[in-house]
Amino acid sequence: MKNKNKKLFNIGKKVLLVLLSISGAILMVFLIFSDKLANPQVVFLDVGQGDSALIQAPDGKTVLIDGGPDNKVLRGLGKNMPFYRRRIDFLIISHYHDDHIAGLIEVVKRYQVGALIYSGKEPDTPLMSELLKVASQHKVALRPLDNQINLSFGLDCRLDLLDPDILNIKEDPNNSLVSRLECGGRSFLFGGDNGSAVEKILLASGWLLKADIFKASHHGSNTSNSEAFLEEISPRLIIVSVGKDNRFGHPGPLFLERAATLGIPVKRTDNNGDVKIFAK
């Protein structure tokens, strides 16, 4: 009798484990499917004195623009991505300064990354060279950009990327890829660290700049974000990615004055932490 009961117990245990496994698989499929139906969103991550923005598109794809100055970006990804999502489809690098790329080395090591998009000019820093090396080791597709491309995330969501080098702009280490997201009826413009010289040429180029949300160029520097540029973008909100009490004095008082004069509200990651905006 004892053996029979033990046998029944073992069978019951196996059946329970099978049922739990099936339930877990069903739950995982449900979570992934639900995630694809969730509102698309952009999160401007609080990474200190640097830049990083996470895009979660309606088709379930994930884009990370820049990675901040250190590994704080990992905390931001952990807070704002579902626990089961370990893939970033596109990493986009605006330019090669450490405060935009240092955190990406650990991102590449810890997440499955589909492609790395960056300016086609030769990387001019040891850190960028190291990032490209690590990306190659982890089988990340390298996509240098020397013109412009667009990435589609469904019928109503696309990300346009422009390398301002094609506009014959004078070489400057702050020159950055410009990214514009149009998704779910809302638009976002990411200015990298571009200065006023790039802004003037962008204004003359006819490239679509208007956006509901503008990630201020160069952390709200006075030498970027000119009044003419802000007027052309005509944003309803400006986000400044900036570190608390930083030594550069960002955001600059002249920039804040321009935004106030134009009646544009400003949110700052040093004061507000992560800034999450739904794209609908």
Backbone as a ProteinNet text record, in pm:
[ID]
protein_1_A
[PRIMARY]
MKNKNKKLFNIGKKVLLVLLSISGAILMVFLIFSDKLANPQVVFLDVGQGDSALIQAPDGKTVLIDGGPDNKVLRGLGKNMPFYRRRIDFLIISHYHDDHIAGLIEVVKRYQVGALIYSGKEPDTPLMSELLKVASQHKVALRPLDNQINLSFGLDCRLDLLDPDILNIKEDPNNSLVSRLECGGRSFLFGGDNGSAVEKILLASGWLLKADIFKASHHGSNTSNSEAFLEEISPRLIIVSVGKDNRFGHPGPLFLERAATLGIPVKRTDNNGDVKIFAK
[TERTIARY]
83.7	0	86.7	196.4	286.7	344.6	389	448.5	348.6	221	117	94.2	87.5	66.5	184.7	304.1	423.6	422.9	378.4	370.7	270.8	153.5	49.6	98.7	171	225.3	322.7	410.2	508.7	441.3	337.7	262.8	196.7	134.9	68.6	166.3	286.4	389.5	431.1	446.3	485.2	376.6	251.9	138.5	134	155.5	154.3	265	385	497.2	468.7	406.1	369.7	268.4	167.7	64.7	123.5	216	280.8	363.7	432.9	513.8	426.1	313.3	221	163.5	124.9	69.2	171.5	298	404.4	424	421.2	439.7	323.7	201.6	83.9	93.4	136	150.3	254.2	366.2	471.9	423.3	352	296.4	197.7	114.8	17.6	87	192.8	264.6	328.7	391.9	457.1	353.9	241	136.6	76.7	52.6	-3.1	92.4	222.6	322.7	318.6	292.9	286.5	164.2	60.8	-60.1	-57	40.9	48.4	79.2	49.7	79.2	228	265.4	406.9	450.3	577	622.7	769.1	806.6	946	980.5	1092.3	1138.1	1274.2	1281.5	1408.3	1470.7	1572.8	1627.5	1716.1	1703.2	1787.6	1921	2020.2	2152.4	2258.9	2217.8	2314.3	2350.2	2474.7	2518.5	2551.3	2446.8	2459.4	2324.2	2317.6	2193.8	2160.8	2033.1	1984.7	1832.9	1776.7	1630.9	1589.1	1487	1435.5	1302.8	1294.2	1170	1114.4	988.3	919.9	806.7	824.6	734.9	612.8	505.3	382.4	394.6	494.1	510.7	596.9	633.1	712.6	861.4	905.4	1048.5	1095	1223.9	1283	1404	1412.4	1523.2	1584.2	1715.8	1785	1873.8	1847.6	1930.4	2028.3	2155.3	2263.4	2250.1	2360.4	2360.6	2416.9	2434.6	2479.3	2626.7	2673.2	2815.6	2865.6	2773.7	2815.1	2701.8	2704.4	2608.3	2471.8	2446.7	2312.4	2205	2241.5	2145.2	2084.2	2160	2107.8	1992	2005.8	1897.2	1772.6	1792.9	1680.7	1610.7	1688.3	1628.5	1551.6	1609.7	1543.1	1411.3	1405.7	1282.3	1175	1215.6	1119.2	1090.2	1159.5	1130.1	1071.3	978.6	925.2	1038	1021.3	1128.5	1170.9	1078.3	1108.7	1172	1177.8	1233.6	1384.1	1460.3	1605.7	1666.8	1584.9	1634.6	1616	1719.6	1710.3	1737.1	1638.3	1648.9	1748.6	1749.1	1840.7	1904.8	2037.7	2111.5	2155.9	2121.4	2157.9	2252	2365.3	2464	2460.9	2431.6	2425	2564.3	2662.5	2801.7	2889.9	3020.8	3113.5	3158.8	3098.5	3141.9	3103.7	3190.5	3173.6	3039.4	2987.3	2862.4	2740.3	2763.3	2655.7	2675.1	2798	2822.1	2879.6	2929.7	3000.5	2912.3	2783.7	2694.6	2658.1	2687.5	2641.8	2723.6	2845.9	2927.8	2861.4	2815	2746.4	2608.9	2543.7	2415.3	2435	2538.2	2565.8	2598.2	2666.5	2702.9	2582.8	2485.7	2377	2245.8	2232.2	2109.7	2142.3	2042.3	2057.3	2028.7	2128.8	2115.5	2113.8	2015.5	2003.2	2102.8	2104	2190.6	2237.6	2357.5	2416.3	2429.1	2361.6	2363	2441.3	2535.6	2622.7	2672.6	2729.6	2780.6	2888.4	2886.5	2980.7	3123.6	3146.1	3284.6	3361.1	3492.5	3575.3	3559.7	3540.6	3534.3	3664.6	3654	3774.7	3804.4	3746.1	3776	3803.7	3890.8	3917.3	3789.7	3700.8	3578.1	3487	3473	3391.4	3452.3	3583.8	3651.5	3626.1	3628.6	3601.1	3456.3	3364.3	3223.4	3202	3262.8	3248.9	3309.6	3418.2	3482.1	3390.5	3334.3	3244.1	3119	3066.9	2947.9	2976.7	3092.4	3129.8	3140.2	3198.7	3212.4	3076.5	2976.3	2842.3	2750.9	2808.8	2734.3	2627.8	2654.4	2563.5	2591.9	2487.8	2505.4	2549.9	2658	2708.7	2657.5	2589.1	2529.3	2574	2694.2	2736.1	2646.6	2610.2	2517.3	2593	2589.1	2655.2	2557.3	2429	2328	2205.6	2097.6	1979.5	1902.9	1834.6	1751.7	1625.6	1528.2	1414.4	1386.8	1344.8	1309.7	1159.8	1094.1	948.8	912.4	813.7	766.1	615.1	567.8	425	374.1	245	186.9	193	188.8	175.1	294.3	411.8	526.5	655.7	735.7	863.6	964.3	1089.7	1200	1291.1	1306.8	1394.2	1526.4	1636	1769.5	1845.4	1909.9	1986.7	2126.6	2228.1	2364.9	2392.3	2405.9	2421.1	2548.6	2641.6	2764	2733.9	2620.4	2587.7	2549.7	2528.9	2489.5	2610.6	2729.9	2854.8	2876.8	2855.1	2874.6	3020.1	3074.7	3212.6	3228.3	3338	3364.5	3370.8	3298.9	3296	3262.7	3332.2	3304.5	3164.2	3095.2	2957.8	2854.8	2894.7	2799.5	2738.8	2607.8	2537.6	2431.6	2404.1	2288.9	2163.5	2070.7	1942.1	1838.1	1756.1	1653.5	1516	1422.3	1284.8	1188.9	1113	1016.4	875.6	800.7	658.3	584.9	504	444	312.4	208.3	79.5	24.7	57.4	4.9	85.2	199.8	285	426.9	497	630.3	734	855.9	967.6	1091.2	1168.3	1293.5	1406.9	1513.2	1629.1	1748.4	1803.2	1903.1	2047.2	2075.1	2214.1	2282	2403.6	2477.1	2498.9	2417.7	2437.2	2433.9	2522.9	2529.5	2456.5	2466.9	2391.8	2430.6	2558.2	2599.9	2523	2507.6	2430	2283.2	2232.3	2091.5	2059.8	2148.8	2125.5	2114.5	2203.6	2202.8	2082.5	2044.1	1923.2	1798.9	1793.8	1680.9	1673.4	1789.9	1793.3	1772.6	1788.7	1786.1	1645.1	1545.3	1408.8	1373.9	1467.7	1438.2	1330.1	1235.1	1122.5	1169.6	1149.7	1195.7	1081	963.8	851.7	826.6	804	784.2	709.5	631.7	558.6	652.8	752.1	847	987.7	1065.7	1202.8	1299.7	1390.9	1499.4	1606.3	1621.3	1710.1	1849.7	1908.7	2044	2146	2249.7	2364.5	2322.4	2227	2186.5	2135.6	2075.9	2024.2	2131.2	2234.2	2342.6	2295	2356.6	2326.6	2366.8	2469.6	2521.6	2447.5	2342.9	2251.9	2110.3	2011.7	1871	1841.2	1880.9	1856.6	1707.2	1674	1532.3	1468.7	1541.1	1487.1	1463.3	1554.4	1541.5	1420.5	1406.6	1291.5	1160.1	1160.5	1038.1	999.5	1098.9	1070.7	1017.8	1078	1030.9	892.2	871	742.6	694.1	778.2	739.4	641.5	566.8	478.6	550.7	664.7	743.3	888.9	980.3	1123.3	1173.9	1250.2	1313.8	1462.9	1519.9	1663.3	1721.9	1813.1	1882.7	2010.7	2015.2	2120.6	2145.6	2269.2	2302.8	2291.2	2254.2	2236.1	2369.1	2363.2	2480.1	2603	2581.1	2692.2	2787	2911.4	3014.5	3003.3	2915.4	2901.2	2794.9	2720.2	2612.5	2493.9	2476.6	2360.8	2240.2	2121.1	2091.2	2127.8	2168.2	2212.2	2098.4	2123.3	2017.6	1960	2043.3	1992	1894.2	1926.4	1835.2	1702.2	1709.1	1585.9	1502.3	1571.3	1501	1430.8	1499.2	1437.8	1311	1321.8	1206.1	1090.9	1122.3	1018.4	955.2	1036.2	984.5	888	920.1	834	719.2	714.8	604.6	611.1	733.6	748.9	791	712	751.9	873.1	952.1	1074.7	1071.2	1103.6	1124.4	1270.4	1327.4	1469.2	1486.8	1576.9	1596.6	1661.1	1735.7	1794.5	1688.7	1579.8	1470.3	1356.9	1327.8	1210.6	1241.9	1371.3	1405.5	1370.8	1343.8	1300.9	1174.4	1171.8	1052.6	989.9	870.9	803.5	688.9	685.8	579.8	520.7	390	323.1	307.4	322	319.5	178.3	77.2	-61.9	-129.6
-121.4	0	125.9	116.9	230.9	261.7	157.2	175.4	235.2	187.4	239.2	387.7	427.1	569.1	654.7	597.4	670.3	690.7	583.8	590.6	697.5	695.9	795.6	937.4	950.6	1082.4	1132.3	1043.6	1081.7	1118.4	1043.1	1074.4	1210.7	1231.5	1360.6	1476.1	1453.1	1556.8	1590.4	1486.4	1508	1582.5	1543.5	1610.6	1757.3	1784.1	1922.1	2004.6	1943.9	2014.8	2045.4	1948.8	1970.6	2083.5	2080.5	2184.9	2322.5	2326.8	2454.3	2504.7	2413.8	2452.8	2507.9	2439.1	2485.5	2621.6	2636.3	2764.5	2876.2	2844.9	2945.3	2987.4	2887.7	2918.9	3004.3	2969	3046.8	3189.7	3203.1	3336.7	3419.3	3355.1	3426.6	3474.7	3386.9	3425.8	3541.8	3532	3638.6	3771.5	3765.1	3887.7	3951	3867.1	3919.7	3977.8	3906.9	3956.3	4086	4090.1	4210.1	4327.6	4300	4405.2	4469.4	4388.3	4442	4531.1	4508.5	4589.2	4712.4	4718.7	4830.1	4960.2	5072.3	5202.3	5215.6	5256.7	5285.8	5402.5	5403	5508.6	5541.1	5660.4	5703.9	5739.3	5687.9	5720.1	5788	5911.9	5983	5944.3	5861.3	5798.7	5895.6	5889.3	5969.2	5896.9	5940	5875	5971.9	6079.1	6178.3	6272.4	6319.6	6415	6339.5	6308.6	6234.6	6222.7	6141.2	6123.4	5976	5943.2	5810.3	5814.2	5761.9	5758.7	5622.2	5566.4	5433.7	5448	5387.4	5387	5245.1	5231.4	5102.9	5118.1	5057.6	5077.2	4985.5	5018.5	4939.4	4797	4768.9	4632.9	4547.1	4603.5	4528.7	4551.1	4623.5	4648.9	4755.9	4749.6	4839.6	4908.9	5041	5121.8	5198.4	5203.2	5283.3	5383.9	5513.7	5619.3	5666.1	5636.1	5670.1	5592.9	5592	5508.2	5572.4	5706.2	5773.9	5751.8	5812	5812.7	5691.7	5605.6	5490	5388.8	5297.2	5186.9	5219.8	5347.7	5385.3	5348.3	5343.1	5308.1	5170.5	5078.8	4944.3	4950	5035.4	5052.8	5107.8	5203.9	5262.1	5161.1	5076.1	4972.4	4872.1	4833.8	4738.7	4791.1	4921.9	4982.6	4996.3	5016.4	5057.2	4954.5	4840.8	4732.6	4614.6	4539.6	4419.8	4323.5	4249.1	4163.2	4057.6	4017	3912.5	3968	4098.9	4157.6	4176.6	4096.3	4104.7	4139.7	4196	4231.2	4380.4	4440.6	4576.9	4566.3	4602.6	4580.7	4675.9	4800.7	4898.5	4982.9	4991.5	5088.3	5199.7	5323.2	5436	5527	5558.1	5644.8	5779.9	5884.4	6016.9	6066.6	6046.6	6082.5	6013.8	6037.2	5949	5996.7	6098.6	6144.1	6042.5	6032.2	5929.3	5937.4	6060.6	6074.1	6025.6	5982.9	5926	5776.9	5726.1	5587.1	5496.4	5550.5	5466	5352.4	5380.5	5278.4	5168.8	5188.2	5092.8	4964	4968.5	4847.1	4737.3	4771.5	4671.8	4636.4	4730.8	4699.3	4590.2	4604.8	4504.6	4369	4369.8	4244.3	4175.9	4254	4196.7	4180	4246.2	4235.1	4177.8	4115.7	4073	4195	4244.4	4365.7	4328.3	4381.8	4349.3	4423.3	4557.1	4637.8	4762.4	4805.9	4929.1	5027.7	5143.9	5245.3	5365.9	5412.3	5521.7	5596.1	5713.7	5793.2	5717.2	5733.7	5661	5710	5826.6	5873.2	5784.1	5782.5	5694.2	5727.9	5625.6	5652.6	5712.8	5820.6	5893.4	5886.2	5789.4	5774.5	5627.7	5601.4	5462.2	5391.6	5465.6	5404.2	5357.5	5438.6	5397.8	5276.6	5275.6	5159.9	5033.6	5048.1	4934.1	4887.2	4981.8	4946.8	4868.2	4912.3	4841.4	4700.6	4689.4	4558.8	4463.6	4513.2	4430.6	4394	4490	4463.1	4352.5	4356.8	4252.4	4116.9	4114.8	3988.5	3928.1	4013.3	3965.8	3956.6	3954.9	3933.7	4039.7	4163.1	4273.7	4325	4345.8	4400.3	4546.3	4582	4719.5	4791.9	4905.3	4978.7	5124.8	5153.5	5293.8	5371	5493	5574.7	5692.9	5706.2	5819.9	5906.4	5888.6	5966.1	5975.5	5914.3	5908.8	5779.7	5731.9	5611.9	5631.2	5544.7	5542.3	5398.5	5383.6	5253.9	5251.8	5147.5	5138.8	5040.5	5080.6	4995.8	4975.3	4957.8	4943.5	5058.5	5055.7	5154.3	5296.8	5310.5	5444.9	5481.7	5425.6	5451.6	5436.9	5545.1	5538.8	5631.9	5594.9	5673.3	5711.5	5842.6	5893.4	5937.4	5900.6	5933.5	6009	6116.8	6198.6	6221.8	6195.7	6232.1	6370.1	6474	6609.7	6629.7	6532.7	6544.8	6558	6502.7	6510.7	6653	6742.1	6880	6972.8	6913.3	6990.4	7083.6	7027.6	7102.9	7090.9	7198.9	7198.2	7092.2	7018.8	6910.9	6963.7	6895.6	6933.3	6807.9	6780.6	6657.7	6651.4	6766.2	6765.5	6732.5	6734.2	6704.5	6566.1	6557.4	6435.3	6395.2	6264.6	6218.5	6283.4	6319	6373.6	6263.1	6240.2	6135.3	6198.4	6159.9	6210.2	6091.4	6076.7	5968	6021.8	5955.7	5987	5858.7	5859.6	5734.7	5761.4	5693.9	5705	5846	5927.9	6063.8	6163.8	6122	6213.8	6207.9	6321.3	6326.1	6371.3	6317.7	6343.9	6376.8	6477.1	6511.1	6499.8	6427.8	6406.6	6476.6	6577.5	6663.3	6629.1	6521.1	6489.4	6606.2	6638.4	6752.1	6861.2	6861.8	6958.7	7102.4	7184.7	7325.5	7412.9	7543.6	7638.7	7632.9	7599.8	7591.7	7481.8	7367.2	7257.6	7297.1	7362.8	7403.6	7494.1	7587.7	7679.2	7603.1	7506.7	7430.6	7336.4	7280.7	7198.5	7281	7403.7	7491.6	7518.9	7534.1	7563.9	7438.9	7320.1	7196.2	7153.1	7197.4	7153	7020.7	6962.6	6837.6	6864.7	6775.4	6795.7	6797.9	6911.3	6929.3	6941.2	6974.5	6996.6	6872.5	6895	6782.2	6828.2	6737.6	6768.4	6773.3	6680.5	6669.6	6685.9	6774.7	6797.3	6764	6670.9	6644.3	6748.7	6844.2	6958.4	6913	6986.2	6955.5	6992.6	6910.5	6936.8	6972.4	6895	6906.5	7046.8	7114.3	7249.1	7355.5	7335.6	7434	7566.2	7676.1	7808.7	7817.4	7739.3	7747.4	7654.6	7592.1	7512.2	7565.3	7502.6	7535	7683.1	7733.5	7874.9	7902.6	8028.8	8067	8029.1	8051.7	8017.2	7866.7	7788.7	7642.7	7597.7	7653.2	7617.2	7658.9	7772.9	7819.2	7724.2	7675.3	7583.4	7449.9	7399	7272.6	7289.3	7401.8	7434.3	7322.8	7282.9	7171.9	7215.2	7117.4	7143	7117.9	7047.8	7016.2	6994.6	7044.4	7019.2	6933.7	6831.2	6747	6779.3	6801.2	6821.8	6703	6631.6	6520.4	6575.9	6577.6	6653.6	6597.6	6613.5	6569.2	6681	6646.1	6744.2	6813.2	6945.7	7026.1	6996.2	6979.8	6945.9	7065.3	7038	7141.6	7228.9	7191.9	7269.2	7379.1	7377	7474.5	7447.1	7321.2	7283.8	7256.6	7293.2	7370.2	7517.7	7581.9	7720.1	7817.6	7926.6	8024.2	8090.3	8110	8170.6	8076.3	7946.9	7848.2	7845.8	7843.3	7840.2	7966	8078.1	8203.4	8198.5	8140.1	8126.5	8040.8	7927.9	7839.8	7911	7986.1	8059.8	8166.7	8238.5	8343.5	8286	8163.8	8099.4	8022.1	8020.6	7954.2	7802.1	7747.6	7602.3	7547.4	7459.8	7401.3	7309.6	7299.2	7219.7	7119	6993.7	6892.3	6850	6824.4	6792.3	6660.7	6576.8	6448.7	6464.2	6574.8	6592.9	6626	6687.8	6721.6	6620.1	6565.9	6480.4	6332.2	6294.4	6153.5	6111.3	5981.1	5934	6008.4	6052.3	6120.5	6028.2	5976	5879.9	5949.6	5933.8	5995.7	5891.3	5870	5776.9	5842.3	5761.5	5814.9	5829.9	5806.7	5824.8	5920.2
0	0	0	81.8	87.8	-47.8	-119.2	-252	-350	-336.5	-426.9	-403.9	-275.9	-242.5	-290.3	-273.8	-316.5	-467.3	-538.8	-684.8	-727.5	-662.4	-694.8	-666.6	-553.5	-517.3	-624.2	-670.2	-772.5	-904.3	-941	-1064	-1051.1	-933.1	-909.9	-916.1	-860.5	-862	-1004.9	-1087.6	-1227.2	-1303.7	-1279.7	-1347	-1307.3	-1177.3	-1128	-1193.3	-1203.9	-1266.7	-1412.7	-1481.4	-1622.3	-1634.2	-1545.7	-1548.3	-1519.2	-1421.3	-1388.4	-1505.9	-1574.3	-1690	-1801.2	-1825.9	-1930.5	-1893.7	-1765.1	-1719.2	-1734.6	-1698.7	-1711.8	-1855.8	-1946.9	-2089.5	-2140.9	-2099	-2141.3	-2088.3	-1962.1	-1902.2	-1977.5	-2012.4	-2084.1	-2220.5	-2293.3	-2424.5	-2407.3	-2303.3	-2277.7	-2249.2	-2166.1	-2132	-2254.2	-2338.3	-2458.3	-2552.9	-2570.4	-2660.1	-2606.8	-2475.2	-2413.7	-2428.8	-2417	-2428.2	-2566.7	-2669.4	-2805	-2822.8	-2744.5	-2756.2	-2666.2	-2576.8	-2481.5	-2553.2	-2486.3	-2544.8	-2571.7	-2693.4	-2717	-2629.5	-2591.3	-2500.9	-2521.6	-2478.5	-2478.1	-2334.1	-2285.6	-2150.6	-2161.5	-2115.3	-2107.3	-1973.6	-1980.7	-1860.2	-1781.8	-1651.8	-1562.8	-1547.4	-1625.7	-1621.9	-1571.9	-1504.6	-1460.2	-1573.6	-1574.5	-1676.8	-1805.8	-1879.8	-2004.6	-2070.4	-2174.6	-2250.4	-2264.4	-2252.3	-2286	-2291.8	-2401.3	-2416.9	-2468.9	-2407.1	-2440.6	-2514.5	-2632.4	-2710.6	-2709.8	-2669	-2676.5	-2777	-2893.3	-3007.3	-2997.7	-3070.7	-3059.9	-3112.7	-3198.8	-3249.2	-3156.3	-3038.2	-2941.5	-2953	-3054.9	-3070.5	-2970.8	-2938.4	-2840.7	-2901.5	-2879.7	-2931.7	-2814.5	-2808.8	-2707.6	-2780.7	-2757	-2814	-2706.2	-2725.1	-2632	-2499.9	-2423.1	-2303.2	-2178.7	-2181.3	-2060.9	-2028.4	-1917.8	-1884.6	-1806.8	-1760.5	-1679.9	-1679	-1583.6	-1585	-1523	-1493.8	-1446	-1548.5	-1674.4	-1778.5	-1753.7	-1694.4	-1667.8	-1568.6	-1468.6	-1371.1	-1440.9	-1531.3	-1603.9	-1692.1	-1758.5	-1843.2	-1757.8	-1645.5	-1556.8	-1503.4	-1474.9	-1422.8	-1528.9	-1654.5	-1756.5	-1865.4	-1859.7	-1953	-1877.5	-1939.3	-1872.7	-1837.2	-1727.3	-1677.5	-1779.3	-1867.2	-1963.4	-2091.1	-2105.1	-2227.6	-2210.6	-2281	-2272.2	-2407.7	-2495.2	-2628.6	-2654	-2711.4	-2763.3	-2912.8	-2991.7	-3135.5	-3202	-3156	-3214.6	-3104.2	-3108	-3027.1	-3122.6	-3090.1	-3175.4	-3097.9	-3158.5	-3094.5	-3164.8	-3089.8	-3152	-3189.3	-3099.9	-3127	-3023.7	-3031.5	-2961.8	-2824.4	-2768.2	-2636.2	-2528.9	-2427.1	-2324.7	-2253	-2232.7	-2157.9	-2236.2	-2360.9	-2442.1	-2468.7	-2451.5	-2492.4	-2384.5	-2273.9	-2176.5	-2123.5	-2100.5	-2045.5	-2143.5	-2272.5	-2373.3	-2375.9	-2324.9	-2326.5	-2242.9	-2123	-2039.8	-2095.5	-2162.1	-2226.1	-2330.5	-2412.8	-2516.7	-2454.5	-2340.7	-2274.7	-2210.3	-2162.6	-2081.8	-2157.2	-2271.2	-2350.3	-2487.5	-2548.5	-2687.1	-2774.7	-2842.3	-2923	-3071	-3143.5	-3285	-3371.7	-3361.8	-3448.3	-3375.3	-3409.8	-3356.4	-3471.4	-3458.3	-3562.9	-3512.7	-3593.6	-3551.2	-3675	-3653.5	-3764.8	-3841	-3973.9	-4058	-4048.7	-3985.8	-3973.6	-3875.6	-3890.9	-3808.1	-3659.5	-3574.2	-3429.7	-3381.2	-3303.7	-3265.7	-3116.8	-3046.2	-2904.2	-2872.3	-2774.5	-2734.4	-2687.7	-2620.7	-2568.6	-2682.3	-2787.6	-2901.4	-2971.3	-2983.7	-3044.8	-2962.8	-2828.8	-2740.4	-2755.3	-2765.4	-2782.4	-2911.7	-3020.5	-3147.9	-3138.8	-3066.9	-3048.9	-2971.8	-2861	-2779	-2859	-2935.6	-3018.3	-3119.7	-3181.6	-3279	-3210.3	-3091.5	-3017.3	-2983.4	-2963	-2927.1	-3048.9	-3167	-3293.2	-3318.9	-3275.1	-3302.9	-3444	-3523.3	-3657.9	-3647.8	-3715.7	-3714.3	-3838.3	-3814.4	-3926.6	-3923.9	-3975	-3982.6	-4078	-4037.7	-4116.5	-4176	-4307.3	-4369.1	-4448.6	-4422.2	-4493	-4402.8	-4444	-4358.6	-4385.5	-4283.4	-4297.2	-4213.4	-4235.8	-4143.8	-4103	-3978.6	-3923	-3900.1	-3947.7	-3934.5	-3824.7	-3742.6	-3633.3	-3644.8	-3766.5	-3790.6	-3876.2	-3904.5	-3996.1	-3942.6	-3812.3	-3753.6	-3665.5	-3695.4	-3608.6	-3688.3	-3694.9	-3766.6	-3700.9	-3716	-3662.3	-3777.9	-3801.2	-3906.6	-3846	-3910.2	-3862.1	-3970.8	-3930.7	-4023.6	-3967.9	-4050.4	-4014.2	-4073	-3989.2	-4042.1	-4122.9	-4119.4	-4198.8	-4348.4	-4392	-4535	-4576.6	-4477.9	-4507.9	-4513.6	-4525.6	-4536.5	-4416.7	-4299.5	-4176.1	-4133.1	-4081.4	-4033.1	-3924.3	-3931.8	-3836.5	-3693.3	-3604.5	-3463.3	-3384.6	-3273	-3196.8	-3137.8	-3130.2	-3079.2	-3187.1	-3315.1	-3422.2	-3401.6	-3408.2	-3368.1	-3469.7	-3473	-3548.8	-3491.2	-3579.5	-3536.9	-3555.6	-3454.8	-3460.9	-3440.7	-3526.5	-3512	-3516	-3408.6	-3395.8	-3415.5	-3502.5	-3520.7	-3488.5	-3383.1	-3336.9	-3265.7	-3310	-3242.8	-3237.9	-3338.3	-3341.9	-3262.2	-3207.3	-3131.4	-3189.3	-3187.5	-3247.4	-3145	-3162.9	-3071.3	-3154.6	-3110.7	-3177	-3075.5	-3113	-3026.5	-3092	-3024	-3087.1	-3059.7	-2984.9	-2953.3	-2883	-2926.8	-2870.6	-2975.5	-3079.1	-3187	-3135.9	-3191.5	-3155.1	-3255.7	-3236.9	-3318.8	-3466.5	-3498.3	-3638.7	-3711.7	-3646.2	-3705.3	-3715.5	-3612.2	-3612.8	-3731.5	-3760.9	-3874.1	-4005	-4023.3	-4147.9	-4153	-4039.4	-4035	-4072.1	-4022.1	-4054.2	-4203.8	-4267.4	-4411	-4497.1	-4436.6	-4514.8	-4555.1	-4479.3	-4507.4	-4441.5	-4365.4	-4294.8	-4190.5	-4177.4	-4086.5	-3941.6	-3876.2	-3738.1	-3638.7	-3684.3	-3592.5	-3507.9	-3379.9	-3289	-3164.9	-3108.7	-2984.2	-2864.9	-2866.9	-2755.7	-2812.2	-2751.5	-2796.9	-2684.4	-2711.5	-2616.4	-2644.7	-2555.2	-2577.8	-2617.9	-2711.6	-2755	-2646.6	-2637	-2549.6	-2406.9	-2354	-2213.6	-2177.7	-2277.2	-2251.5	-2251.3	-2329.9	-2337.3	-2396.7	-2353.3	-2410.8	-2557.3	-2597.2	-2733.7	-2829.9	-2782.1	-2864.5	-2840.3	-2905.4	-2876.7	-2899.6	-3016	-3047.4	-3053.8	-3041.1	-3044.9	-3177.7	-3288.8	-3421.2	-3432.6	-3375.3	-3380.3	-3298.5	-3179.3	-3095	-3159.3	-3224.4	-3292	-3405	-3477.9	-3588.8	-3536.7	-3429.7	-3372	-3312.7	-3247.4	-3183.9	-3090.6	-2995.6	-2908.6	-2799.9	-2751.2	-2637.4	-2505.4	-2515.1	-2395.9	-2436.5	-2354.1	-2373	-2257.4	-2291.7	-2191.5	-2191.3	-2072.6	-2059.6	-1983.1	-2048.8	-1983.9	-1922.4	-1789.6	-1722.4	-1582.7	-1533.9	-1399.5	-1297.8	-1178.2	-1070.8	-1037.6	-1025.5	-986.3	-1072.8	-1203.1	-1291.3	-1309.4	-1341.4	-1348.6	-1472.3	-1567.7	-1691	-1680.1	-1570.6	-1556.7	-1647.1	-1688.3	-1770.2	-1680.4	-1724.8	-1845.5	-1827.3	-1938.3	-1931.9	-1907	-1835.8	-1806.2	-1932	-2034.5	-2158.1	-2228.4	-2226.6	-2285.7	-2210.6	-2078.3	-1998.4	-2022.3	-2041.4	-2068.6	-2204.6	-2303.7	-2436.5	-2428.6	-2359.1	-2346.1	-2275.9	-2170.1	-2096.2	-2184	-2261.9	-2350.8	-2453.2	-2502	-2601.3	-2536.2	-2404.5	-2333.9	-2340.4	-2348.8	-2358	-2222.1	-2161.9	-2033.1	-2048.7	-1942.4	-1943.3	-1829.2	-1860.1	-1756.8	-1760.8	-1642.7	-1631.8	-1556.6	-1606.7	-1539.1	-1402	-1379.5	-1246.1	-1142.2	-1186.3	-1093.5	-1097	-1216	-1234.1	-1240.8	-1245.9	-1265.2	-1406.6	-1425	-1557.1	-1598.5	-1722.8	-1775	-1879.6	-1848.3	-1936.6	-2007.8	-2140.2	-2220.7	-2312.7	-2301.9	-2392.2	-2528.6	-2632.2	-2768.6	-2821.7	-2737.4	-2781.7	-2687
[MASK]
++++++++++++++++++++++++++++++++++++++++++++++++++++++++++++++++++++++++++++++++++++++++++++++++++++++++++++++++++++++++++++++++++++++++++++++++++++++++++++++++++++++++++++++++++++++++++++++++++++++++++++++++++++++++++++++++++++++++++++++++++++++++++++++++++++++++++++++++++++++++

